[in-house]
Amino acid sequence: MKDTLYWKIQTSRKLPIVNEAKLNENELATWRRIKGEPKSLLEEEKE
């Protein structure tokens, strides 16, 4: 759990502030998808 994006966001500070420069490629892709919600939830998945 400690290696997840969720853990990094929730334990970094009192407010969930994300420094994108400190994220790896997978975390950055996940973070950008989350920031785009709910729009990203309405789009069809790409294969």
CHARMM-style PDB file with segment names, atoms N, HN, CA, C and O in Angstrom:
ATOM      1  N   MET     1       0.823  -1.193   0.000  1.00  0.00      PROA
ATOM      2  CA  MET     1       0.000   0.000   0.000  1.00  0.00      PROA
ATOM      3  C   MET     1       0.867   1.258   0.000  1.00  0.00      PROA
ATOM      4  O   MET     1       0.496   2.265  -0.604  1.00  0.00      PROA
ATOM      5  N   LYS     2       2.002   1.209   0.663  1.00  0.00      PROA
ATOM      6  HN  LYS     2       2.303   0.392   1.154  1.00  0.00      PROA
ATOM      7  CA  LYS     2       2.855   2.396   0.767  1.00  0.00      PROA
ATOM      8  C   LYS     2       3.461   2.810  -0.567  1.00  0.00      PROA
ATOM      9  O   LYS     2       3.953   3.931  -0.697  1.00  0.00      PROA
ATOM     10  N   ASP     3       3.434   1.934  -1.552  1.00  0.00      PROA
ATOM     11  HN  ASP     3       3.034   1.023  -1.446  1.00  0.00      PROA
ATOM     12  CA  ASP     3       4.001   2.242  -2.864  1.00  0.00      PROA
ATOM     13  C   ASP     3       2.952   2.762  -3.841  1.00  0.00      PROA
ATOM     14  O   ASP     3       3.245   2.919  -5.027  1.00  0.00      PROA
ATOM     15  N   THR     4       1.746   3.030  -3.372  1.00  0.00      PROA
ATOM     16  HN  THR     4       1.508   2.903  -2.410  1.00  0.00      PROA
ATOM     17  CA  THR     4       0.680   3.459  -4.267  1.00  0.00      PROA
ATOM     18  C   THR     4       0.576   4.981  -4.334  1.00  0.00      PROA
ATOM     19  O   THR     4       1.030   5.697  -3.441  1.00  0.00      PROA
ATOM     20  N   LEU     5      -0.029   5.448  -5.411  1.00  0.00      PROA
ATOM     21  HN  LEU     5      -0.398   4.867  -6.137  1.00  0.00      PROA
ATOM     22  CA  LEU     5      -0.279   6.874  -5.567  1.00  0.00      PROA
ATOM     23  C   LEU     5      -1.187   7.362  -4.443  1.00  0.00      PROA
ATOM     24  O   LEU     5      -0.982   8.451  -3.909  1.00  0.00      PROA
ATOM     25  N   TYR     6      -2.179   6.569  -4.087  1.00  0.00      PROA
ATOM     26  HN  TYR     6      -2.346   5.684  -4.521  1.00  0.00      PROA
ATOM     27  CA  TYR     6      -3.092   6.936  -2.995  1.00  0.00      PROA
ATOM     28  C   TYR     6      -2.311   7.248  -1.725  1.00  0.00      PROA
ATOM     29  O   TYR     6      -2.563   8.260  -1.071  1.00  0.00      PROA
ATOM     30  N   TRP     7      -1.375   6.392  -1.378  1.00  0.00      PROA
ATOM     31  HN  TRP     7      -1.170   5.569  -1.909  1.00  0.00      PROA
ATOM     32  CA  TRP     7      -0.573   6.578  -0.163  1.00  0.00      PROA
ATOM     33  C   TRP     7       0.233   7.872  -0.237  1.00  0.00      PROA
ATOM     34  O   TRP     7       0.288   8.630   0.730  1.00  0.00      PROA
ATOM     35  N   LYS     8       0.856   8.119  -1.383  1.00  0.00      PROA
ATOM     36  HN  LYS     8       0.811   7.503  -2.169  1.00  0.00      PROA
ATOM     37  CA  LYS     8       1.659   9.335  -1.534  1.00  0.00      PROA
ATOM     38  C   LYS     8       0.810  10.590  -1.371  1.00  0.00      PROA
ATOM     39  O   LYS     8       1.245  11.565  -0.759  1.00  0.00      PROA
ATOM     40  N   ILE     9      -0.397  10.563  -1.919  1.00  0.00      PROA
ATOM     41  HN  ILE     9      -0.751   9.771  -2.417  1.00  0.00      PROA
ATOM     42  CA  ILE     9      -1.272  11.727  -1.842  1.00  0.00      PROA
ATOM     43  C   ILE     9      -1.794  11.927  -0.423  1.00  0.00      PROA
ATOM     44  O   ILE     9      -1.807  13.048   0.084  1.00  0.00      PROA
ATOM     45  N   GLN    10      -2.219  10.854   0.208  1.00  0.00      PROA
ATOM     46  HN  GLN    10      -2.209   9.943  -0.204  1.00  0.00      PROA
ATOM     47  CA  GLN    10      -2.868  10.960   1.503  1.00  0.00      PROA
ATOM     48  C   GLN    10      -1.902  11.196   2.665  1.00  0.00      PROA
ATOM     49  O   GLN    10      -2.305  11.748   3.689  1.00  0.00      PROA
ATOM     50  N   THR    11      -0.661  10.798   2.533  1.00  0.00      PROA
ATOM     51  HN  THR    11      -0.334  10.349   1.702  1.00  0.00      PROA
ATOM     52  CA  THR    11       0.262  10.916   3.665  1.00  0.00      PROA
ATOM     53  C   THR    11       1.288  12.025   3.507  1.00  0.00      PROA
ATOM     54  O   THR    11       2.108  12.239   4.400  1.00  0.00      PROA
ATOM     55  N   SER    12       1.256  12.730   2.386  1.00  0.00      PROA
ATOM     56  HN  SER    12       0.590  12.556   1.661  1.00  0.00      PROA
ATOM     57  CA  SER    12       2.284  13.747   2.158  1.00  0.00      PROA
ATOM     58  C   SER    12       2.075  14.989   3.012  1.00  0.00      PROA
ATOM     59  O   SER    12       3.048  15.559   3.508  1.00  0.00      PROA
ATOM     60  N   ARG    13       0.844  15.420   3.195  1.00  0.00      PROA
ATOM     61  HN  ARG    13       0.054  14.958   2.792  1.00  0.00      PROA
ATOM     62  CA  ARG    13       0.524  16.620   3.966  1.00  0.00      PROA
ATOM     63  C   ARG    13      -0.918  16.551   4.422  1.00  0.00      PROA
ATOM     64  O   ARG    13      -1.625  15.583   4.144  1.00  0.00      PROA
ATOM     65  N   LYS    14      -1.348  17.587   5.123  1.00  0.00      PROA
ATOM     66  HN  LYS    14      -0.774  18.374   5.349  1.00  0.00      PROA
ATOM     67  CA  LYS    14      -2.741  17.636   5.545  1.00  0.00      PROA
ATOM     68  C   LYS    14      -3.671  17.790   4.345  1.00  0.00      PROA
ATOM     69  O   LYS    14      -4.746  17.191   4.316  1.00  0.00      PROA
ATOM     70  N   LEU    15      -3.271  18.582   3.364  1.00  0.00      PROA
ATOM     71  HN  LEU    15      -2.398  19.069   3.388  1.00  0.00      PROA
ATOM     72  CA  LEU    15      -4.046  18.729   2.137  1.00  0.00      PROA
ATOM     73  C   LEU    15      -3.446  17.829   1.071  1.00  0.00      PROA
ATOM     74  O   LEU    15      -2.223  17.712   0.988  1.00  0.00      PROA
ATOM     75  N   PRO    16      -4.269  17.196   0.260  1.00  0.00      PROA
ATOM     76  CA  PRO    16      -3.726  16.316  -0.781  1.00  0.00      PROA
ATOM     77  C   PRO    16      -3.133  17.110  -1.945  1.00  0.00      PROA
ATOM     78  O   PRO    16      -3.790  17.329  -2.963  1.00  0.00      PROA
ATOM     79  N   ILE    17      -1.890  17.532  -1.777  1.00  0.00      PROA
ATOM     80  HN  ILE    17      -1.356  17.353  -0.950  1.00  0.00      PROA
ATOM     81  CA  ILE    17      -1.180  18.282  -2.809  1.00  0.00      PROA
ATOM     82  C   ILE    17      -0.237  17.323  -3.519  1.00  0.00      PROA
ATOM     83  O   ILE    17       0.520  16.595  -2.877  1.00  0.00      PROA
ATOM     84  N   VAL    18      -0.285  17.325  -4.840  1.00  0.00      PROA
ATOM     85  HN  VAL    18      -0.900  17.917  -5.362  1.00  0.00      PROA
ATOM     86  CA  VAL    18       0.536  16.391  -5.613  1.00  0.00      PROA
ATOM     87  C   VAL    18       1.564  17.158  -6.422  1.00  0.00      PROA
ATOM     88  O   VAL    18       1.225  18.057  -7.192  1.00  0.00      PROA
ATOM     89  N   ASN    19       2.824  16.792  -6.240  1.00  0.00      PROA
ATOM     90  HN  ASN    19       3.100  16.062  -5.615  1.00  0.00      PROA
ATOM     91  CA  ASN    19       3.918  17.353  -7.033  1.00  0.00      PROA
ATOM     92  C   ASN    19       4.154  16.374  -8.183  1.00  0.00      PROA
ATOM     93  O   ASN    19       4.766  15.322  -7.997  1.00  0.00      PROA
ATOM     94  N   GLU    20       3.668  16.725  -9.359  1.00  0.00      PROA
ATOM     95  HN  GLU    20       3.171  17.580  -9.510  1.00  0.00      PROA
ATOM     96  CA  GLU    20       3.749  15.814 -10.504  1.00  0.00      PROA
ATOM     97  C   GLU    20       5.180  15.436 -10.862  1.00  0.00      PROA
ATOM     98  O   GLU    20       5.403  14.362 -11.420  1.00  0.00      PROA
ATOM     99  N   ALA    21       6.140  16.277 -10.560  1.00  0.00      PROA
ATOM    100  HN  ALA    21       5.958  17.149 -10.106  1.00  0.00      PROA
ATOM    101  CA  ALA    21       7.540  15.993 -10.878  1.00  0.00      PROA
ATOM    102  C   ALA    21       8.074  14.802 -10.076  1.00  0.00      PROA
ATOM    103  O   ALA    21       9.065  14.184 -10.466  1.00  0.00      PROA
ATOM    104  N   LYS    22       7.426  14.485  -8.972  1.00  0.00      PROA
ATOM    105  HN  LYS    22       6.621  14.987  -8.655  1.00  0.00      PROA
ATOM    106  CA  LYS    22       7.891  13.386  -8.121  1.00  0.00      PROA
ATOM    107  C   LYS    22       7.187  12.067  -8.412  1.00  0.00      PROA
ATOM    108  O   LYS    22       7.466  11.063  -7.757  1.00  0.00      PROA
ATOM    109  N   LEU    23       6.277  12.053  -9.386  1.00  0.00      PROA
ATOM    110  HN  LEU    23       6.050  12.869  -9.918  1.00  0.00      PROA
ATOM    111  CA  LEU    23       5.551  10.838  -9.716  1.00  0.00      PROA
ATOM    112  C   LEU    23       6.242  10.078 -10.837  1.00  0.00      PROA
ATOM    113  O   LEU    23       6.846  10.676 -11.728  1.00  0.00      PROA
ATOM    114  N   ASN    24       6.146   8.738 -10.784  1.00  0.00      PROA
ATOM    115  HN  ASN    24       5.655   8.253 -10.061  1.00  0.00      PROA
ATOM    116  CA  ASN    24       6.686   7.951 -11.895  1.00  0.00      PROA
ATOM    117  C   ASN    24       5.656   7.968 -13.027  1.00  0.00      PROA
ATOM    118  O   ASN    24       4.574   8.532 -12.867  1.00  0.00      PROA
ATOM    119  N   GLU    25       5.980   7.361 -14.155  1.00  0.00      PROA
ATOM    120  HN  GLU    25       6.859   6.902 -14.284  1.00  0.00      PROA
ATOM    121  CA  GLU    25       5.117   7.433 -15.333  1.00  0.00      PROA
ATOM    122  C   GLU    25       3.716   6.875 -15.086  1.00  0.00      PROA
ATOM    123  O   GLU    25       2.727   7.477 -15.503  1.00  0.00      PROA
ATOM    124  N   ASN    26       3.628   5.735 -14.415  1.00  0.00      PROA
ATOM    125  HN  ASN    26       4.432   5.246 -14.076  1.00  0.00      PROA
ATOM    126  CA  ASN    26       2.327   5.130 -14.134  1.00  0.00      PROA
ATOM    127  C   ASN    26       1.506   5.998 -13.194  1.00  0.00      PROA
ATOM    128  O   ASN    26       0.311   6.198 -13.413  1.00  0.00      PROA
ATOM    129  N   GLU    27       2.140   6.512 -12.151  1.00  0.00      PROA
ATOM    130  HN  GLU    27       3.111   6.349 -11.972  1.00  0.00      PROA
ATOM    131  CA  GLU    27       1.437   7.376 -11.208  1.00  0.00      PROA
ATOM    132  C   GLU    27       0.962   8.652 -11.880  1.00  0.00      PROA
ATOM    133  O   GLU    27      -0.144   9.124 -11.618  1.00  0.00      PROA
ATOM    134  N   LEU    28       1.795   9.207 -12.741  1.00  0.00      PROA
ATOM    135  HN  LEU    28       2.693   8.824 -12.954  1.00  0.00      PROA
ATOM    136  CA  LEU    28       1.429  10.442 -13.440  1.00  0.00      PROA
ATOM    137  C   LEU    28       0.229  10.203 -14.361  1.00  0.00      PROA
ATOM    138  O   LEU    28      -0.673  11.038 -14.429  1.00  0.00      PROA
ATOM    139  N   ALA    29       0.212   9.085 -15.059  1.00  0.00      PROA
ATOM    140  HN  ALA    29       0.944   8.407 -15.004  1.00  0.00      PROA
ATOM    141  CA  ALA    29      -0.922   8.765 -15.927  1.00  0.00      PROA
ATOM    142  C   ALA    29      -2.197   8.606 -15.101  1.00  0.00      PROA
ATOM    143  O   ALA    29      -3.260   9.089 -15.492  1.00  0.00      PROA
ATOM    144  N   THR    30      -2.086   7.933 -13.969  1.00  0.00      PROA
ATOM    145  HN  THR    30      -1.223   7.541 -13.652  1.00  0.00      PROA
ATOM    146  CA  THR    30      -3.241   7.759 -13.085  1.00  0.00      PROA
ATOM    147  C   THR    30      -3.705   9.094 -12.540  1.00  0.00      PROA
ATOM    148  O   THR    30      -4.903   9.376 -12.530  1.00  0.00      PROA
ATOM    149  N   TRP    31      -2.778   9.918 -12.087  1.00  0.00      PROA
ATOM    150  HN  TRP    31      -1.805   9.689 -12.096  1.00  0.00      PROA
ATOM    151  CA  TRP    31      -3.113  11.220 -11.524  1.00  0.00      PROA
ATOM    152  C   TRP    31      -3.803  12.111 -12.561  1.00  0.00      PROA
ATOM    153  O   TRP    31      -4.779  12.790 -12.244  1.00  0.00      PROA
ATOM    154  N   ARG    32      -3.304  12.110 -13.783  1.00  0.00      PROA
ATOM    155  HN  ARG    32      -2.511  11.559 -14.040  1.00  0.00      PROA
ATOM    156  CA  ARG    32      -3.920  12.929 -14.832  1.00  0.00      PROA
ATOM    157  C   ARG    32      -5.322  12.424 -15.176  1.00  0.00      PROA
ATOM    158  O   ARG    32      -6.216  13.216 -15.477  1.00  0.00      PROA
ATOM    159  N   ARG    33      -5.511  11.101 -15.130  1.00  0.00      PROA
ATOM    160  HN  ARG    33      -4.786  10.458 -14.886  1.00  0.00      PROA
ATOM    161  CA  ARG    33      -6.844  10.536 -15.370  1.00  0.00      PROA
ATOM    162  C   ARG    33      -7.789  10.964 -14.259  1.00  0.00      PROA
ATOM    163  O   ARG    33      -8.924  11.358 -14.530  1.00  0.00      PROA
ATOM    164  N   ILE    34      -7.338  10.893 -13.012  1.00  0.00      PROA
ATOM    165  HN  ILE    34      -6.417  10.574 -12.791  1.00  0.00      PROA
ATOM    166  CA  ILE    34      -8.158  11.281 -11.867  1.00  0.00      PROA
ATOM    167  C   ILE    34      -8.544  12.757 -11.975  1.00  0.00      PROA
ATOM    168  O   ILE    34      -9.694  13.119 -11.728  1.00  0.00      PROA
ATOM    169  N   LYS    35      -7.585  13.607 -12.342  1.00  0.00      PROA
ATOM    170  HN  LYS    35      -6.650  13.313 -12.542  1.00  0.00      PROA
ATOM    171  CA  LYS    35      -7.879  15.030 -12.468  1.00  0.00      PROA
ATOM    172  C   LYS    35      -8.906  15.307 -13.552  1.00  0.00      PROA
ATOM    173  O   LYS    35      -9.617  16.310 -13.492  1.00  0.00      PROA
ATOM    174  N   GLY    36      -8.990  14.426 -14.543  1.00  0.00      PROA
ATOM    175  HN  GLY    36      -8.413  13.611 -14.591  1.00  0.00      PROA
ATOM    176  CA  GLY    36      -9.915  14.614 -15.644  1.00  0.00      PROA
ATOM    177  C   GLY    36     -11.301  14.049 -15.392  1.00  0.00      PROA
ATOM    178  O   GLY    36     -12.187  14.183 -16.236  1.00  0.00      PROA
ATOM    179  N   GLU    37     -11.500  13.415 -14.236  1.00  0.00      PROA
ATOM    180  HN  GLU    37     -10.780  13.306 -13.551  1.00  0.00      PROA
ATOM    181  CA  GLU    37     -12.816  12.851 -13.943  1.00  0.00      PROA
ATOM    182  C   GLU    37     -13.794  13.964 -13.613  1.00  0.00      PROA
ATOM    183  O   GLU    37     -13.371  14.984 -13.068  1.00  0.00      PROA
ATOM    184  N   PRO    38     -15.053  13.825 -13.907  1.00  0.00      PROA
ATOM    185  CA  PRO    38     -15.716  12.605 -14.382  1.00  0.00      PROA
ATOM    186  C   PRO    38     -15.657  12.427 -15.895  1.00  0.00      PROA
ATOM    187  O   PRO    38     -16.144  11.422 -16.413  1.00  0.00      PROA
ATOM    188  N   LYS    39     -15.075  13.375 -16.607  1.00  0.00      PROA
ATOM    189  HN  LYS    39     -14.680  14.192 -16.186  1.00  0.00      PROA
ATOM    190  CA  LYS    39     -15.022  13.268 -18.070  1.00  0.00      PROA
ATOM    191  C   LYS    39     -14.369  11.955 -18.501  1.00  0.00      PROA
ATOM    192  O   LYS    39     -14.856  11.298 -19.421  1.00  0.00      PROA
ATOM    193  N   SER    40     -13.270  11.565 -17.844  1.00  0.00      PROA
ATOM    194  HN  SER    40     -12.875  12.098 -17.096  1.00  0.00      PROA
ATOM    195  CA  SER    40     -12.568  10.345 -18.239  1.00  0.00      PROA
ATOM    196  C   SER    40     -13.425   9.099 -18.013  1.00  0.00      PROA
ATOM    197  O   SER    40     -13.219   8.074 -18.662  1.00  0.00      PROA
ATOM    198  N   LEU    41     -14.373   9.191 -17.102  1.00  0.00      PROA
ATOM    199  HN  LEU    41     -14.540  10.024 -16.575  1.00  0.00      PROA
ATOM    200  CA  LEU    41     -15.240   8.040 -16.851  1.00  0.00      PROA
ATOM    201  C   LEU    41     -16.299   7.882 -17.938  1.00  0.00      PROA
ATOM    202  O   LEU    41     -16.857   6.800 -18.123  1.00  0.00      PROA
ATOM    203  N   LEU    42     -16.567   8.967 -18.650  1.00  0.00      PROA
ATOM    204  HN  LEU    42     -16.114   9.845 -18.500  1.00  0.00      PROA
ATOM    205  CA  LEU    42     -17.608   8.932 -19.663  1.00  0.00      PROA
ATOM    206  C   LEU    42     -17.072   8.538 -21.041  1.00  0.00      PROA
ATOM    207  O   LEU    42     -17.850   8.228 -21.944  1.00  0.00      PROA
ATOM    208  N   GLU    43     -15.757   8.550 -21.204  1.00  0.00      PROA
ATOM    209  HN  GLU    43     -15.125   8.802 -20.470  1.00  0.00      PROA
ATOM    210  CA  GLU    43     -15.151   8.201 -22.489  1.00  0.00      PROA
ATOM    211  C   GLU    43     -15.014   6.695 -22.612  1.00  0.00      PROA
ATOM    212  O   GLU    43     -14.839   5.993 -21.616  1.00  0.00      PROA
ATOM    213  N   GLU    44     -15.094   6.206 -23.833  1.00  0.00      PROA
ATOM    214  HN  GLU    44     -15.236   6.776 -24.643  1.00  0.00      PROA
ATOM    215  CA  GLU    44     -14.887   4.790 -24.066  1.00  0.00      PROA
ATOM    216  C   GLU    44     -13.411   4.457 -23.897  1.00  0.00      PROA
ATOM    217  O   GLU    44     -12.539   5.259 -24.231  1.00  0.00      PROA
ATOM    218  N   GLU    45     -13.140   3.255 -23.370  1.00  0.00      PROA
ATOM    219  HN  GLU    45     -13.848   2.604 -23.098  1.00  0.00      PROA
ATOM    220  CA  GLU    45     -11.754   2.828 -23.183  1.00  0.00      PROA
ATOM    221  C   GLU    45     -11.093   2.579 -24.522  1.00  0.00      PROA
ATOM    222  O   GLU    45     -11.718   2.075 -25.455  1.00  0.00      PROA
ATOM    223  N   LYS    46      -9.807   2.942 -24.608  1.00  0.00      PROA
ATOM    224  HN  LYS    46      -9.300   3.352 -23.849  1.00  0.00      PROA
ATOM    225  CA  LYS    46      -9.022   2.680 -25.816  1.00  0.00      PROA
ATOM    226  C   LYS    46      -8.283   1.363 -25.640  1.00  0.00      PROA
ATOM    227  O   LYS    46      -7.727   1.090 -24.576  1.00  0.00      PROA
ATOM    228  N   GLU    47      -8.280   0.559 -26.677  1.00  0.00      PROA
ATOM    229  HN  GLU    47      -8.731   0.780 -27.541  1.00  0.00      PROA
ATOM    230  CA  GLU    47      -7.596  -0.732 -26.585  1.00  0.00      PROA
ATOM    231  C   GLU    47      -6.189  -0.667 -27.050  1.00  0.00      PROA
ATOM    232  OT1 GLU    47      -5.485  -1.677 -27.032  1.00  0.00      PROA
TER     233      GLU     47
END
